[in-house]
């Protein structure tokens, strides 16, 4: 999931000042994944095909709660420890955002000029987002164009308190985010050259991420939360959710079947 280029969402709109910087064109950056349980950093070599730095640091439960940073000073301390352990000296990083703290929507819009698309996306965001657009940072990109003069837009929004908590802790640790990226965007890069419709499942400690994609286009993503009950029940619920997801897209929306 290491960030390999600047061709995806290049920073959530609204981030200014210390959160976003001008930087030289460099293909690879250290990638930082932050969750409630731990932080991880990975750095690739110059070829981008091998890992030459990797480290993980567990977090105390009170540092991040429900995705929001409650103790930025302690998180900054853990970040400094993490980077020292990995022997990484760069201060520009790409930060992975937990999928369960993001709002993702694919919009179908008419083909317009870029500035007109920007306005249309902002207008549509107020319709589809469960919160007011003023309370989120959001970004978008065109993921598909067809011959019917329409475009598919992938819209991603993250609550401001989530991003601002990360940015505060990163600044305290002497780090600067050049981009924030969701789990789905990171995962789809692994298979973006394939034109097969694919269902990808990422299983984490407290939830699983389901993502339906074709090429670079993310058609849908969903979160399945795990309870503190038996692992068997959690996986039963996961399988049931996958079946419902496939049934909806293959039968009710008459889309081609999942191939992979």
C-alpha positions as CSV (number, residue, x, y, z in Angstrom):
1,X,0.0,0.0,0.0
2,X,3.0,2.3,-0.2
3,X,2.1,5.5,-2.0
4,X,3.9,5.3,-5.4
5,X,2.9,8.5,-7.3
6,X,1.0,11.7,-7.2
7,X,-1.7,10.6,-9.7
8,X,-4.4,9.8,-7.2
9,X,-6.1,12.3,-4.8
10,X,-3.4,14.9,-4.3
11,X,-4.4,16.2,-0.9
12,X,-7.8,16.9,0.5
13,X,-9.1,20.3,-0.6
14,X,-9.1,22.9,2.1
15,X,-5.8,21.9,3.6
16,X,-3.5,24.9,3.6
17,X,-0.5,26.2,5.5
18,X,1.5,23.7,7.4
19,X,-0.6,20.8,6.2
20,X,0.3,21.0,2.5
21,X,3.6,22.1,1.0
22,X,5.2,22.6,-2.4
23,X,7.7,19.8,-2.9
24,X,10.0,18.5,-5.6
25,X,8.9,15.7,-7.9
26,X,9.8,12.6,-6.1
27,X,8.3,9.2,-6.9
28,X,8.2,7.6,-3.6
29,X,7.4,8.8,-0.1
30,X,7.3,7.1,3.3
31,X,3.8,5.9,3.9
32,X,2.2,6.3,7.3
33,X,-0.8,4.3,8.4
34,X,-2.6,5.5,11.6
35,X,-5.2,3.5,13.3
36,X,-6.6,3.4,16.9
37,X,-4.5,0.4,17.8
38,X,-1.1,1.2,16.1
39,X,0.9,3.3,13.7
40,X,2.9,1.8,10.8
41,X,5.5,3.3,8.4
42,X,6.9,1.8,5.2
43,X,9.5,3.1,2.8
44,X,10.3,1.6,-0.6
45,X,13.7,1.6,-2.3
46,X,14.5,3.6,-5.4
47,X,13.0,1.0,-7.6
48,X,9.7,1.1,-5.8
49,X,9.6,-2.7,-5.8
50,X,11.3,-3.6,-2.5
51,X,10.7,-2.5,1.1
52,X,13.8,-1.1,2.8
53,X,12.2,0.3,5.9
54,X,9.3,-1.0,7.9
55,X,8.3,-0.4,11.5
56,X,5.2,-0.6,13.8
57,X,4.4,1.1,17.1
58,X,1.4,0.1,19.3
59,X,-0.7,3.0,20.7
60,X,-2.4,3.4,24.1
61,X,-6.2,3.2,23.7
62,X,-6.8,6.8,24.8
63,X,-4.6,8.4,22.2
64,X,-7.1,7.9,19.3
65,X,-10.8,7.3,19.9
66,X,-13.3,6.6,17.1
67,X,-10.7,7.8,14.6
68,X,-10.2,11.2,16.3
69,X,-6.9,12.1,17.9
70,X,-7.5,12.9,21.6
71,X,-3.8,13.3,22.6
72,X,-1.8,14.8,19.7
73,X,1.3,15.3,21.9
74,X,1.5,11.6,22.8
75,X,0.8,10.6,19.2
76,X,3.7,12.9,18.1
77,X,6.0,11.2,20.6
78,X,5.0,7.8,19.2
79,X,5.6,9.0,15.7
80,X,9.1,10.1,16.6
81,X,9.8,6.8,18.2
82,X,8.4,5.0,15.1
83,X,10.6,6.9,12.6
84,X,13.7,6.5,14.8
85,X,13.1,2.7,14.9
86,X,12.7,2.6,11.1
87,X,15.7,4.9,10.6
88,X,13.7,7.2,8.3
89,X,14.9,10.8,8.2
90,X,12.5,12.2,5.5
91,X,9.8,14.5,6.9
92,X,7.4,14.4,3.9
93,X,4.9,11.6,4.2
94,X,1.7,10.2,2.7
95,X,-0.9,9.4,5.4
96,X,-3.4,6.6,5.2
97,X,-6.9,7.5,6.4
98,X,-9.0,4.7,7.9
99,X,-11.8,3.8,5.5
100,X,-14.4,3.7,8.3
101,X,-13.9,7.4,8.9
102,X,-14.4,8.5,5.3
103,X,-17.4,9.2,3.1
104,X,-17.1,7.8,-0.4
105,X,-19.5,8.3,-3.3
106,X,-19.3,7.7,-7.1
107,X,-21.2,10.5,-8.9
108,X,-22.4,10.4,-12.5
109,X,-22.2,13.8,-14.1
110,X,-22.3,15.3,-17.6
111,X,-19.0,16.1,-19.2
112,X,-18.1,19.7,-18.3
113,X,-15.1,21.9,-18.1
114,X,-12.9,21.4,-15.1
115,X,-14.1,24.5,-13.2
116,X,-17.7,23.6,-14.0
117,X,-17.1,20.0,-12.7
118,X,-15.6,21.5,-9.5
119,X,-18.8,23.5,-8.9
120,X,-21.1,20.5,-9.8
121,X,-19.2,18.1,-7.5
122,X,-19.5,20.6,-4.6
123,X,-23.2,21.0,-5.3
124,X,-23.8,17.2,-5.4
125,X,-21.7,16.7,-2.2
126,X,-24.3,18.7,-0.2
127,X,-26.9,16.3,-1.5
128,X,-25.1,13.0,-0.9
129,X,-23.0,13.6,2.2
130,X,-24.6,12.8,5.6
131,X,-23.0,15.9,7.0
132,X,-22.7,19.5,5.8
133,X,-19.9,20.0,3.3
134,X,-18.4,22.8,5.5
135,X,-17.6,20.1,8.1
136,X,-15.4,18.0,5.9
137,X,-12.3,18.2,3.7
138,X,-13.1,16.6,0.3
139,X,-11.4,15.8,-3.0
140,X,-12.5,14.1,-6.2
141,X,-11.2,12.7,-9.4
142,X,-12.5,11.4,-12.7
143,X,-12.4,7.6,-12.7
144,X,-14.3,6.8,-15.9
145,X,-15.6,8.6,-19.1
146,X,-18.0,7.0,-21.5
147,X,-19.4,7.8,-24.9
148,X,-22.7,9.2,-23.5
149,X,-21.1,12.5,-22.5
150,X,-21.0,11.5,-18.9
151,X,-18.2,11.1,-16.4
152,X,-17.9,9.0,-13.2
153,X,-16.5,11.1,-10.3
154,X,-15.1,9.5,-7.2
155,X,-15.8,11.8,-4.3
156,X,-14.1,11.3,-0.9
157,X,-14.8,13.4,2.2
158,X,-13.3,13.2,5.6
159,X,-14.5,15.0,8.8
160,X,-12.3,18.0,9.5
161,X,-11.6,17.0,13.1
162,X,-10.0,13.7,11.9
163,X,-7.6,15.5,9.5
164,X,-6.8,18.3,11.8
165,X,-6.0,15.9,14.6
166,X,-3.6,14.1,12.4
167,X,-2.1,17.3,11.1
168,X,-1.5,18.7,14.6
169,X,0.3,15.5,15.7
170,X,2.4,15.3,12.5
171,X,3.5,18.9,12.9
172,X,4.5,18.3,16.5
173,X,6.6,15.3,15.3
174,X,8.3,17.4,12.6
175,X,6.5,15.6,9.8
176,X,4.5,17.1,6.9
177,X,1.8,15.3,5.0
178,X,2.0,15.7,1.2
179,X,-1.3,13.7,0.7
180,X,-4.0,11.9,2.7
181,X,-5.3,8.7,1.1
182,X,-8.0,6.2,2.0
183,X,-7.6,2.5,2.3
184,X,-9.7,1.9,-0.9
185,X,-7.5,4.1,-3.0
186,X,-4.3,2.4,-1.7
187,X,-5.7,-1.1,-2.4
188,X,-7.1,-0.4,-5.9
189,X,-3.6,0.6,-7.0
190,X,-2.6,-3.1,-6.6
191,X,-5.0,-4.1,-9.4
192,X,-5.7,-0.9,-11.3
193,X,-4.1,-2.4,-14.5
194,X,-6.7,-5.2,-14.6
195,X,-10.0,-4.6,-16.3
196,X,-11.7,-7.4,-14.4
197,X,-14.5,-6.4,-12.0
198,X,-13.0,-7.2,-8.6
199,X,-14.1,-7.5,-5.0
200,X,-11.3,-6.9,-2.5
201,X,-11.5,-7.6,1.2
202,X,-9.1,-6.2,3.8
203,X,-9.5,-7.8,7.2
204,X,-8.4,-5.7,10.2
205,X,-8.6,-6.1,13.9
206,X,-12.0,-4.4,14.5
207,X,-13.5,-4.2,11.0
208,X,-13.2,-5.4,7.4
209,X,-13.2,-3.2,4.3
210,X,-15.1,-4.4,1.2
211,X,-14.3,-2.7,-2.1
212,X,-15.8,-3.3,-5.6
213,X,-13.7,-1.9,-8.4
214,X,-12.9,-2.2,-12.1
215,X,-9.6,-0.8,-13.3
216,X,-9.0,2.5,-11.4
217,X,-12.7,3.0,-10.8
218,X,-13.9,2.3,-7.3
219,X,-17.6,1.4,-7.7
220,X,-18.4,0.8,-4.0
221,X,-16.9,0.4,-0.6
222,X,-18.4,-0.8,2.6
223,X,-17.3,-1.4,6.2
224,X,-18.2,-4.5,8.3
225,X,-17.6,-3.9,12.0
226,X,-16.5,-6.8,14.2
227,X,-18.1,-7.3,17.6
228,X,-16.3,-8.6,20.7
229,X,-18.0,-11.9,20.2
230,X,-16.7,-15.0,18.6
231,X,-14.5,-14.8,15.5
232,X,-16.8,-17.4,13.8
233,X,-19.8,-15.0,14.2
234,X,-17.8,-12.1,12.8
235,X,-16.8,-14.0,9.7
236,X,-20.3,-15.3,9.2
237,X,-21.5,-11.7,9.2
238,X,-18.7,-10.7,6.8
239,X,-19.7,-13.5,4.3
240,X,-23.4,-12.5,4.5
241,X,-22.5,-8.9,3.8
242,X,-20.3,-9.9,0.8
243,X,-23.2,-12.0,-0.6
244,X,-25.7,-9.1,-0.2
245,X,-23.2,-6.8,-1.9
246,X,-22.7,-9.1,-4.9
247,X,-26.4,-9.8,-5.2
248,X,-27.2,-6.0,-5.3
249,X,-24.7,-5.1,-7.9
250,X,-25.0,-8.2,-10.1
251,X,-28.7,-8.7,-10.0
252,X,-30.5,-5.5,-9.0
253,X,-28.2,-3.2,-10.9
254,X,-27.6,-5.7,-13.8
255,X,-23.9,-5.3,-13.7
256,X,-21.4,-7.8,-15.0
257,X,-20.4,-10.5,-12.5
258,X,-17.4,-10.3,-10.2
259,X,-14.5,-12.0,-11.9
260,X,-11.9,-11.9,-9.2
